[in-house]
Amino acid sequence: MIVHRPTALLLAASAFFTVLVCALLPGDSWGRDNTIFQQFTQHISRQIHKDKQAFAQANACVSWFYKAEKSPPPTVQGIAWNPTPSSQIEVDCRRHYPSGMDDARKDLAKTQALLSVSLTFYEFALVADRNDDAIYSPVELQDLLRSLTLSYHDEEPAPKQVTALMERFDSLYHSRNMDALMQGMSDLYERGYRVTPSDRVELDRVMG
């Protein structure tokens, strides 16, 4: 078959354009989904860091109050001795927990529960990245959103999807709604998602 030169050039240009579009679109999708994964996990990670600090403070103060109660202050000639604070931890604990041990224990339970929620949510976000490439593919993103009872629309911009994920995390975190979180995790497991060795390494890093 004889193909005229202008027609051949047109076909070649069309083929090149098709290849170019196919090459560019995945890159754009990668950038968008990579942004969603990074921003979502970083949002949770920042909360984990705050929770770890709060838990450590409450735990240290519970220990300090316990030791203080076990070691009553001495008396001199029948007069009780009221020493000034001897360490920074004593200053901090008495300032944060003016009612003493009871306040510290309540805060310890609260901070432990919040830390558990934030860590579990981080695990959830990692599990949703099924192949551990630090990117939410369209299918992974759809499964993630739906497991959190959020709607998925492919045409939605990445910032809107990131905001929806962050707001859902904040809502479940502040209400300490572990049941809803575990239901979401169960939904992912039903779709074949699992905690991978790579996920465990990352979780150990964040918990350390």
Secondary structure, 3 states (H helix, E strand, C coil): CCCCHHHHHHHHHHHHHHHHHHHHHHHHHHHHHHHHHHHHHHHHHHHHHHHHHHHHHHHHHHHHHHHHHHCCCCEECCEECCCCCCCHHHHHHHHHCCCCHHHHHHHHHHHHHHHHHHHHHHHHHHHCCCCCCCCCCHHHHHHHHHHCCCCCCCCCCHHHHHHHHHHHHHHHHHCCCHHHHHHHHHHHHHCCCCCCHHHHHHHHHHHC
